[in-house]
């Protein structure tokens, strides 16, 4: 496929087309023979795996039903043990058959992504890295006051880069709270937030803390995070006041940071993501939290299709384009004198 036809920003089409032809297309061509062989093997083995799966799956479900019946109705531990072992054996058979049939194609897909994605990222600059080492722990972000109380938190992919002189770090995060226990007395968890945290090192000089929180009537645990050192900031924008509550350690500084244009931009970003947005200016950084179910920086590669890496390329441009738009919209590269 002609890279000029990729759905990417117009300004990137010519330079990326040249980069693609020089750095990515030769790698795609080198993998093409392996891809064709893997797909041929996949198609041949699928003729066996699919019928076998249809045959074994009802047996597996029957074994699972027998486990429940023997324990809940008959209270027969011996029958339960036999049913349990049979079910596990059938499960292993199903897993082995599907790995035999699809494993080679899946492994090739992962190998291609692992090889080509770093090359794709280098188009944007040497500062751009997926899952770089030595990133901050989740607890680091507690002091920004925009995370809800949680019992378990975890990062998925993280992406580091620099745009218009602004360093940024985008991180997929999930937060859970305890939700009782299951029948084995193990703790259950309930998800309360799935989305992204975007950390910006910004040019605007400030010394205090300014928190932009969703208007929930009470700041609650967020004020506790700062030992109640923040006071409510009243702003003139009625629409912004309807959406957000602002707390700061410095009233004057907060008004400089959240000028009329910045408030309009934050409202616009919230509408763009159709999401609850919260933010905090602290220690020379701006941290933004946005709820999102999108899985960032994941491969869309389909080895059954001719290898062009198009879907992954277009997705990366869109994902980074969102971050670039935030920097441009909030004008984070512009200094203000405080």
C-alpha positions as CSV (number, residue, x, y, z in Angstrom):
1,X,0.0,0.0,0.0
2,X,1.2,3.5,-0.7
3,X,2.0,5.1,2.7
4,X,0.7,8.4,1.3
5,X,-2.8,6.9,1.6
6,X,-2.5,6.3,5.3
7,X,-5.0,8.2,7.4
8,X,-2.5,10.4,9.2
9,X,-2.2,14.2,9.5
10,X,-1.5,15.9,6.2
11,X,1.7,17.5,7.4
12,X,3.1,14.1,8.1
13,X,2.1,12.3,4.9
14,X,5.2,13.1,2.8
15,X,7.9,12.8,5.5
16,X,6.4,9.7,7.0
17,X,6.0,8.2,3.5
18,X,9.7,8.6,3.0
19,X,10.5,7.2,6.5
20,X,8.2,4.3,5.9
21,X,9.7,3.3,2.6
22,X,13.2,3.6,4.1
23,X,12.7,1.9,7.5
24,X,9.5,0.0,7.7
25,X,8.6,-1.3,4.3
26,X,11.8,-3.5,4.0
27,X,11.0,-5.1,7.3
28,X,7.5,-5.8,6.2
29,X,8.8,-7.4,3.0
30,X,11.2,-9.6,5.0
31,X,8.4,-10.9,7.2
32,X,6.0,-11.5,4.4
33,X,7.3,-15.0,3.6
34,X,7.1,-16.0,7.2
35,X,3.5,-14.5,7.4
36,X,2.4,-16.5,4.4
37,X,3.8,-19.8,5.8
38,X,2.2,-19.1,9.2
39,X,-1.2,-18.4,7.7
40,X,-1.0,-21.6,5.5
41,X,-0.2,-23.6,8.7
42,X,-3.0,-21.8,10.6
43,X,-5.6,-22.6,7.9
44,X,-4.6,-26.3,7.7
45,X,-4.6,-26.9,11.4
46,X,-7.8,-24.9,11.9
47,X,-9.6,-27.6,9.9
48,X,-8.8,-30.0,12.7
49,X,-8.9,-27.6,15.7
50,X,-12.3,-26.1,15.1
51,X,-14.3,-29.4,14.8
52,X,-12.3,-30.8,17.7
53,X,-13.1,-27.8,19.8
54,X,-16.8,-28.1,19.0
55,X,-16.6,-31.7,20.1
56,X,-14.7,-31.2,23.4
57,X,-16.4,-28.0,24.5
58,X,-19.8,-29.6,25.3
59,X,-17.9,-32.4,27.3
60,X,-16.0,-29.7,29.2
61,X,-19.3,-27.9,30.1
62,X,-20.9,-31.2,31.1
63,X,-17.9,-31.9,33.4
64,X,-18.3,-28.5,34.9
65,X,-22.1,-29.2,35.5
66,X,-21.2,-32.5,37.0
67,X,-18.9,-30.8,39.5
68,X,-21.6,-28.5,40.6
69,X,-24.3,-31.2,40.8
70,X,-22.1,-33.6,42.7
71,X,-21.2,-31.0,45.3
72,X,-24.3,-28.9,45.6
73,X,-27.0,-31.6,45.2
74,X,-25.5,-35.1,45.9
75,X,-22.8,-33.9,48.3
76,X,-20.6,-36.6,46.8
77,X,-16.9,-35.7,47.2
78,X,-15.6,-38.7,45.2
79,X,-17.8,-37.8,42.2
80,X,-16.8,-34.2,42.5
81,X,-13.1,-35.2,42.4
82,X,-13.6,-37.3,39.3
83,X,-15.6,-34.6,37.6
84,X,-13.0,-32.0,38.6
85,X,-10.0,-34.0,37.2
86,X,-11.9,-34.8,34.0
87,X,-12.8,-31.1,33.5
88,X,-9.2,-30.0,34.0
89,X,-8.0,-32.7,31.5
90,X,-10.5,-31.5,28.9
91,X,-9.5,-27.9,29.5
92,X,-5.9,-28.8,28.9
93,X,-6.8,-30.6,25.7
94,X,-8.8,-27.6,24.4
95,X,-5.9,-25.3,25.3
96,X,-3.3,-27.5,23.7
97,X,-5.2,-28.0,20.5
98,X,-5.8,-24.3,20.0
99,X,-2.2,-23.4,20.8
100,X,-1.1,-26.1,18.3
101,X,-3.4,-24.5,15.7
102,X,-3.0,-20.8,16.3
103,X,0.2,-20.5,18.4
104,X,2.6,-20.0,15.5
105,X,0.6,-17.2,13.9
106,X,0.1,-15.5,17.3
107,X,3.8,-15.7,18.1
108,X,4.7,-14.3,14.7
109,X,2.2,-11.4,15.2
110,X,3.9,-10.5,18.5
111,X,7.4,-10.8,17.0
112,X,6.4,-8.5,14.1
113,X,4.9,-5.9,16.5
114,X,8.0,-6.1,18.8
115,X,10.3,-5.5,15.9
116,X,8.4,-2.8,13.9
117,X,6.8,-0.7,16.7
118,X,10.1,0.7,18.0
119,X,11.0,1.6,14.5
120,X,7.6,3.3,14.0
121,X,8.1,5.3,17.3
122,X,11.5,6.6,16.2
123,X,9.8,8.6,13.5
124,X,8.5,11.0,16.2
125,X,12.0,11.5,17.8
126,X,14.5,9.9,20.1
127,X,12.6,11.0,23.2
128,X,9.6,8.8,22.3
129,X,9.6,5.5,24.1
130,X,7.0,2.8,24.9
131,X,7.2,1.4,28.4
132,X,10.6,3.0,29.3
133,X,12.2,1.9,32.6
134,X,12.3,3.7,35.9
135,X,8.9,5.3,35.8
136,X,7.2,6.7,38.9
137,X,5.1,4.3,41.1
138,X,1.4,4.9,41.3
139,X,1.7,6.2,44.9
140,X,3.7,9.2,43.4
141,X,0.5,10.5,41.9
142,X,-1.5,10.4,45.2
143,X,-0.2,13.8,46.2
144,X,-1.8,15.4,43.2
145,X,-5.2,14.8,44.7
146,X,-7.1,13.8,41.6
147,X,-7.1,10.0,42.2
148,X,-10.1,8.6,44.1
149,X,-9.4,6.4,47.2
150,X,-8.5,2.9,46.0
151,X,-7.3,-0.4,47.4
152,X,-5.5,-1.7,44.3
153,X,-4.0,0.2,41.4
154,X,-2.1,-0.9,38.4
155,X,-0.5,0.6,35.2
156,X,-0.7,-1.0,31.8
157,X,1.2,0.7,28.9
158,X,3.1,3.9,29.4
159,X,4.4,6.2,26.6
160,X,7.0,8.9,27.0
161,X,7.7,11.7,24.6
162,X,8.4,15.4,23.9
163,X,6.4,17.8,21.8
164,X,6.9,21.5,21.3
165,X,9.5,21.4,24.0
166,X,7.1,19.8,26.5
167,X,8.0,16.5,28.1
168,X,4.9,14.2,28.6
169,X,4.2,10.8,30.0
170,X,0.9,9.1,29.2
171,X,0.0,6.1,31.4
172,X,-3.0,3.7,31.3
173,X,-4.2,3.1,34.8
174,X,-6.8,1.0,36.6
175,X,-8.0,1.6,40.2
176,X,-10.1,-0.9,42.2
177,X,-11.7,-1.0,45.6
178,X,-12.4,-4.0,47.8
179,X,-15.8,-5.5,47.3
180,X,-16.2,-8.3,49.8
181,X,-14.9,-11.8,49.5
182,X,-15.7,-14.8,47.4
183,X,-16.6,-18.4,48.4
184,X,-12.9,-19.2,48.9
185,X,-12.5,-16.2,51.3
186,X,-10.5,-14.3,48.7
187,X,-10.9,-10.6,48.4
188,X,-13.1,-9.4,45.5
189,X,-12.3,-6.1,43.8
190,X,-14.5,-3.6,41.9
191,X,-13.1,-1.2,39.3
192,X,-13.8,2.4,40.0
193,X,-11.6,4.0,37.4
194,X,-10.2,3.0,34.0
195,X,-8.4,5.6,31.9
196,X,-5.3,7.6,31.5
197,X,-3.0,9.9,33.5
198,X,-1.0,12.4,31.4
199,X,1.9,14.1,33.1
200,X,3.3,17.3,31.5
201,X,6.5,19.2,32.5
202,X,5.3,22.7,31.6
203,X,6.9,26.0,30.9
204,X,4.5,28.0,33.1
205,X,6.3,28.9,36.3
206,X,4.3,28.4,39.5
207,X,5.2,27.5,43.1
208,X,1.8,26.5,44.6
209,X,-0.8,23.7,44.1
210,X,-3.9,24.3,42.1
211,X,-6.5,21.5,41.9
212,X,-9.3,21.3,39.3
213,X,-11.8,18.8,40.6
214,X,-15.2,17.7,39.3
215,X,-18.0,19.5,41.1
216,X,-19.3,17.0,43.6
217,X,-20.3,19.4,46.3
218,X,-17.5,18.4,48.7
219,X,-13.8,17.8,47.9
220,X,-13.6,15.0,50.5
221,X,-10.5,12.9,50.4
222,X,-8.8,15.3,48.0
223,X,-8.5,18.0,50.6
224,X,-7.2,15.4,53.1
225,X,-4.3,14.6,50.7
226,X,-3.1,18.2,51.1
227,X,-3.9,18.4,54.9
228,X,-6.6,21.0,54.1
229,X,-3.9,23.5,53.0
230,X,-6.0,24.4,49.9
231,X,-8.7,26.9,49.8
232,X,-11.6,27.2,47.4
233,X,-11.0,29.5,44.4
234,X,-14.0,31.4,43.0
235,X,-13.8,32.0,39.3
236,X,-15.9,34.3,37.0
237,X,-16.7,31.7,34.3
238,X,-20.1,30.4,35.2
239,X,-19.9,27.4,33.0
240,X,-16.5,26.4,34.4
241,X,-17.9,26.8,38.0
242,X,-20.8,24.5,37.1
243,X,-18.4,21.7,35.9
244,X,-15.5,22.1,38.3
245,X,-14.4,23.1,41.7
246,X,-10.9,24.7,42.0
247,X,-8.8,24.6,45.1
248,X,-5.4,26.2,45.5
249,X,-2.6,27.1,47.9
250,X,-2.3,30.5,46.1
251,X,-5.4,32.3,45.0
252,X,-3.6,34.7,42.7
253,X,-1.5,32.0,41.1
254,X,-4.6,29.9,40.5
255,X,-6.2,32.7,38.5
256,X,-3.1,33.1,36.4
257,X,-3.0,29.4,35.6
258,X,-6.7,29.2,35.0
259,X,-7.3,32.2,32.9
260,X,-10.3,32.6,30.7
261,X,-8.7,30.8,27.7
262,X,-7.4,27.9,29.8
263,X,-10.8,27.3,31.4
264,X,-12.4,27.2,28.0
265,X,-9.8,24.7,26.8
266,X,-10.4,22.4,29.8
267,X,-14.1,22.5,29.2
268,X,-13.5,21.7,25.5
269,X,-11.2,18.8,26.3
270,X,-13.8,17.3,28.7
271,X,-16.4,17.5,25.9
272,X,-14.0,16.0,23.4
273,X,-13.4,12.9,25.5
274,X,-17.0,12.9,26.8
275,X,-15.4,12.1,30.1
276,X,-14.8,13.3,33.6
277,X,-11.6,15.3,33.5
278,X,-9.6,16.4,36.6
279,X,-6.3,18.2,36.7
280,X,-3.6,19.4,39.1
281,X,-0.8,21.9,38.8
282,X,2.0,21.0,41.2
283,X,5.8,21.0,41.3
284,X,6.2,22.3,37.8
285,X,3.9,19.7,36.3
286,X,0.4,19.4,35.1
287,X,-1.3,16.1,35.7
288,X,-4.6,15.3,33.9
289,X,-6.8,12.4,34.6
290,X,-9.3,11.3,31.9
291,X,-11.6,8.3,32.0
292,X,-11.3,6.1,28.9
293,X,-11.9,2.5,27.9
294,X,-9.6,2.8,24.9
295,X,-6.6,0.4,24.9
296,X,-3.6,2.5,24.0
297,X,-0.5,1.3,22.2
298,X,-1.8,-2.2,21.4
299,X,-1.2,-4.1,18.2
300,X,-4.0,-4.3,15.6
301,X,-1.9,-6.5,13.4
302,X,-3.8,-9.3,11.5
303,X,-1.3,-11.8,10.1
304,X,-4.0,-13.1,7.7
305,X,-3.7,-9.8,5.8
306,X,-0.8,-8.6,3.7
307,X,1.7,-7.0,6.0
308,X,1.7,-3.2,5.8
309,X,1.4,-2.3,9.5
310,X,-1.2,0.3,8.5
311,X,-3.6,-0.1,11.4
312,X,-0.9,0.2,14.0
313,X,0.6,3.3,12.3
314,X,-2.8,5.1,12.0
315,X,-3.7,4.2,15.6
316,X,-0.4,5.5,17.0
317,X,-0.8,8.8,15.1
318,X,-4.3,9.2,16.5
319,X,-3.2,8.4,20.1
320,X,-0.2,10.7,20.0
321,X,-2.3,13.3,18.2
322,X,-4.6,13.5,21.3
323,X,-1.6,14.3,23.5
324,X,-0.2,16.9,21.0
325,X,-3.6,18.5,20.8
326,X,-3.7,18.9,24.6
327,X,-0.3,20.6,24.5
328,X,-1.4,22.9,21.7
329,X,-4.8,23.6,23.1
330,X,-3.6,24.4,26.6
331,X,-0.6,26.3,25.2
332,X,1.7,24.6,27.7
333,X,4.8,25.8,25.9
334,X,3.9,29.4,26.7
335,X,5.4,31.0,29.8
336,X,3.5,33.3,32.1
337,X,5.1,35.5,34.6
338,X,4.1,35.0,38.2
